[in-house]
Amino acid sequence: MPKMKSNRGAAKRFKTTGSGKLRRAKAFRSHILTKKSAKRKRNLRKSGLVDSTNARGVRRLLPYA
């Protein structure tokens, strides 16, 4: 049986942590930044974790991650 293919869009957006959780970048950081406070923009720089309700779907897109 051939190897499964990873969804390349998802592969660029999600990485796996050492404990096996999925790491993601936060949204709302691309444009219209003037009205957002410095504190809010600073917190958007940090990575977040994929919620457990969405993790199963993301793992299906990334069979080897």
C-alpha distances in whole Angstrom, upper triangle without the diagonal:
4,7,9,12,16,18,21,24,23,22,26,27,26,26,26,29,29,29,26,28,27,30,31,34,37,38,41,42,41,45,48,48,52,53,50,52,51,50,48,46,46,44,42,41,40,36,35,33,30,32,30,30,28,26,23,23,23,20,18,18,18,15,16,19
4,6,9,13,16,17,21,20,19,22,25,24,24,24,27,28,28,25,27,25,28,29,31,34,35,38,39,38,41,45,45,49,50,48,50,49,48,45,44,44,42,39,38,37,34,33,31,29,31,29,29,27,25,22,22,21,19,17,16,16,13,14,17
4,6,10,13,15,18,17,16,19,21,20,20,20,23,24,25,21,23,22,24,25,28,31,32,35,35,35,39,42,42,46,47,45,46,45,44,42,40,40,38,36,35,34,30,30,27,25,27,26,27,24,22,20,19,18,16,14,13,12,10,10,14
4,7,10,12,15,14,13,17,19,18,18,18,22,23,23,20,21,19,22,22,25,28,29,32,33,32,36,39,39,43,44,42,43,43,42,39,38,38,36,33,32,31,28,27,25,22,24,23,23,21,19,17,15,15,13,10,10,9,7,9,12
4,6,8,12,11,10,14,16,15,16,17,21,22,23,20,20,18,20,20,23,25,26,29,30,29,32,36,36,40,41,39,41,40,39,37,35,35,33,31,30,29,25,25,23,21,23,23,23,20,18,17,15,13,12,10,8,8,8,9,11
4,6,9,8,7,10,12,12,13,14,18,20,20,17,17,15,16,16,19,22,22,26,26,26,29,32,33,37,37,35,37,36,35,33,31,31,30,27,26,25,22,21,20,18,20,20,20,17,15,14,13,10,10,9,6,5,6,7,9
4,6,5,6,9,10,11,13,15,18,21,22,18,18,15,16,15,17,20,20,23,23,23,26,29,30,34,34,32,35,34,34,31,29,30,28,25,24,24,21,20,19,16,19,19,19,15,14,14,12,9,10,9,5,6,9,11,11
4,5,5,6,9,10,12,15,18,21,22,19,19,16,16,15,16,19,19,22,22,21,24,28,28,32,33,31,33,32,32,30,27,28,27,24,23,23,20,20,19,17,20,21,21,18,17,17,14,12,13,12,9,9,11,12,12
4,5,5,7,9,12,15,18,22,23,20,18,15,14,13,13,16,15,18,18,17,21,24,25,29,29,28,30,29,29,26,24,25,24,21,20,20,17,18,17,15,18,20,20,16,16,16,14,11,13,13,9,10,13,14,13
4,5,5,6,9,12,15,18,19,16,15,11,11,10,12,14,15,18,18,18,22,25,25,29,30,27,29,29,28,25,24,24,23,19,19,19,15,15,14,12,15,16,16,13,12,13,11,7,9,10,7,7,11,12,10
4,6,6,7,10,14,16,18,15,14,11,11,11,12,16,17,20,20,20,23,27,27,30,31,29,31,30,29,27,25,25,23,20,19,19,15,16,15,14,17,18,19,15,14,15,13,9,10,11,8,7,10,10,8
4,6,8,11,14,18,19,17,16,12,11,10,10,14,15,18,17,16,20,24,24,27,28,26,28,27,26,24,22,22,21,18,17,17,14,15,15,14,18,20,20,17,16,17,16,12,13,15,11,10,14,13,11
4,7,10,13,17,18,16,14,10,8,6,7,10,11,15,14,15,18,21,21,25,26,23,25,24,24,21,19,19,18,15,14,14,11,12,12,11,14,17,17,14,13,15,14,10,12,14,11,11,14,14,12
4,7,10,13,14,12,10,6,6,5,8,11,13,17,17,18,21,24,24,27,28,25,26,25,24,22,20,20,18,16,15,14,10,10,9,9,12,14,15,12,10,13,12,8,10,12,10,9,12,12,9
4,7,10,12,9,8,6,5,7,10,13,16,19,19,20,24,27,26,29,30,27,28,26,25,23,22,21,19,17,16,14,10,11,10,10,14,15,17,14,12,14,14,11,11,14,12,10,12,11,7
4,7,8,6,6,5,6,9,12,15,18,22,22,23,27,30,29,32,33,29,30,28,27,25,24,23,21,19,18,15,12,12,10,10,13,14,16,14,11,13,14,11,10,13,13,10,12,10,6
4,5,5,5,6,7,10,13,16,19,23,22,24,28,31,29,32,33,29,29,28,26,24,23,22,19,19,17,14,11,11,9,11,14,14,17,16,13,15,17,14,13,17,17,14,15,13,10
4,5,7,9,10,14,17,20,23,26,26,28,32,34,32,36,36,32,32,30,28,27,27,24,22,22,20,17,15,14,13,14,16,16,20,19,15,17,20,17,15,19,19,16,16,14,11
4,6,9,11,15,18,20,23,27,27,29,33,35,33,37,37,33,33,31,29,28,27,25,23,23,22,18,15,14,12,13,15,14,17,17,14,16,18,16,14,18,19,16,16,15,12
4,7,9,13,16,19,22,26,26,28,31,34,33,36,36,33,33,32,29,28,27,26,23,22,22,18,15,14,11,11,13,12,15,14,11,12,15,13,11,14,15,13,13,12,9
4,7,10,14,16,19,22,23,25,28,31,29,33,33,29,29,28,26,24,24,23,20,19,19,16,12,10,7,8,9,9,12,11,8,11,13,11,10,14,14,13,14,13,10
4,7,10,13,15,19,20,22,25,27,27,30,30,27,27,27,25,23,22,21,18,17,17,14,10,9,6,5,8,9,12,10,7,10,11,8,9,12,12,10,13,12,9
4,7,10,13,17,17,19,22,24,23,27,27,24,24,23,21,19,18,18,15,14,13,10,7,6,5,6,10,12,14,12,10,13,14,11,12,15,14,13,15,15,11
4,7,9,13,13,15,18,21,20,24,24,21,22,21,19,17,16,16,13,11,11,9,6,5,6,6,10,13,14,12,11,14,14,11,13,16,14,13,17,17,13
4,7,10,9,11,15,17,16,20,20,17,19,18,17,14,13,13,11,8,8,7,5,6,8,9,13,16,17,14,14,18,17,14,16,19,17,16,20,20,16
4,7,7,10,13,15,14,18,17,14,16,15,14,11,10,11,9,6,7,7,6,6,9,10,12,16,17,15,15,19,18,16,18,21,19,19,23,23,20
4,6,8,10,12,12,16,15,13,15,15,15,12,10,12,11,7,9,11,10,10,12,12,14,18,18,16,17,20,19,17,20,22,20,20,24,25,22
4,6,7,8,9,12,12,10,12,13,13,10,9,12,11,8,10,12,13,13,16,16,17,21,21,19,21,24,22,20,24,25,23,24,28,28,25
4,6,8,7,11,12,9,12,12,12,10,7,10,10,7,8,11,12,13,16,17,19,23,23,21,22,25,24,22,25,27,24,25,28,29,25
4,7,8,11,13,12,14,14,16,13,10,13,14,10,11,14,15,16,19,19,22,25,25,23,24,27,25,22,26,27,24,25,29,29,26
4,5,8,10,10,13,14,16,13,11,14,15,12,13,17,18,19,22,23,25,28,28,26,27,30,28,26,29,30,28,28,32,33,30
4,6,7,8,11,13,15,13,11,15,16,13,15,18,20,21,24,24,26,30,29,27,29,32,30,28,32,33,30,31,35,36,33
4,6,5,8,9,12,10,8,11,13,11,13,16,18,19,23,24,25,29,29,27,29,32,30,28,32,33,31,32,35,36,33
4,6,8,9,12,11,10,13,15,14,16,19,21,23,26,27,29,32,33,31,32,36,34,32,35,37,35,35,39,39,36
4,7,9,12,10,10,14,15,14,16,19,21,22,26,27,28,31,31,30,32,35,33,32,35,37,35,36,39,40,37
4,7,8,6,7,10,11,11,13,16,18,19,22,23,24,28,28,27,29,32,31,29,32,34,33,33,37,37,34
4,5,5,6,9,10,11,13,15,18,19,23,24,25,29,30,29,30,34,33,31,34,36,34,35,38,38,35
4,5,5,6,9,10,11,13,17,18,22,24,26,29,30,29,30,34,33,31,33,36,34,34,37,37,34
4,6,5,6,9,10,12,15,16,20,22,23,27,28,27,28,32,31,29,32,35,33,33,36,36,32
4,5,5,6,9,11,13,14,17,19,20,24,25,24,25,29,28,26,29,32,30,30,34,34,30
4,5,5,7,9,12,14,17,20,21,25,26,24,25,29,28,26,28,31,29,29,32,32,29
4,5,5,7,11,13,17,19,21,25,26,25,25,29,29,26,28,31,29,29,32,32,28
4,5,6,9,10,14,16,18,21,23,22,22,26,26,23,26,29,27,27,30,30,26
4,5,8,9,13,15,16,20,21,20,20,24,23,21,24,26,25,24,28,28,24
4,7,9,13,16,18,21,23,21,21,25,24,21,24,26,25,24,27,27,23
4,7,10,13,16,19,21,19,19,23,23,20,22,25,23,22,25,25,21
4,7,10,13,16,18,16,15,19,19,16,18,21,20,19,22,21,17
4,7,9,12,14,13,13,16,17,14,16,19,18,18,21,21,17
4,6,9,11,10,9,13,14,12,13,16,16,15,18,18,15
4,6,8,7,6,10,10,8,10,13,13,13,16,17,14
4,5,5,6,9,11,10,12,15,15,16,18,19,16
4,5,5,7,10,10,11,13,15,15,17,18,16
4,6,7,8,10,11,13,15,16,17,19,17
4,6,6,6,9,10,11,13,15,17,15
4,5,5,6,9,10,10,12,14,12
4,6,5,6,9,10,11,13,12
4,5,5,7,9,10,14,13
4,5,5,6,9,11,10
4,5,5,6,8,7
4,5,6,9,10
4,6,9,9
4,6,5
4,6
4
